[in-house]
Amino acid sequence: MTFSISGLLTVYDICLIAFLCFGVAIGMVFLNSFEEGTNVLVTLDGKQYTKASILNDRLIEMDAKTGTMFIEISNGKVRVSKATCQSKICLRQGWISKTGQVIVCVPNKLIIELNSDNAPSLDAVTG
């Protein structure tokens, strides 16, 4: 028994596959077009906790709702290096380095976001 793919695909299937491949290629270009962040803004319980440059390595220790958390800034990247929340999703998000990337810890009401001094105020969605 031989298998022939040409009998299974129509012109519309081929057009759909080409369209999807084009969309993926455009998406990859768009995702890689974000510039490196220069500042990290840490918000705890809706209030700005600190704003720091990611160009200077440091370890931020903070008392959050579930206990002590550590935010590490190293080599132009940021991550949560120790978390006391139960799910530890913020810890598993890993390093972020590009403008617009965010780490969120819902139990501690913590938001870590990267921005840039020369980033435009509008994003790709708002135009």
Summary of the structure (lengths in Angstrom):
residues: 127
radius of gyration: 20.9
end to end distance: 54.2
largest distance: 67.5
contacts: 317
relative contact order: 0.17
helix: 20%
strand: 37%
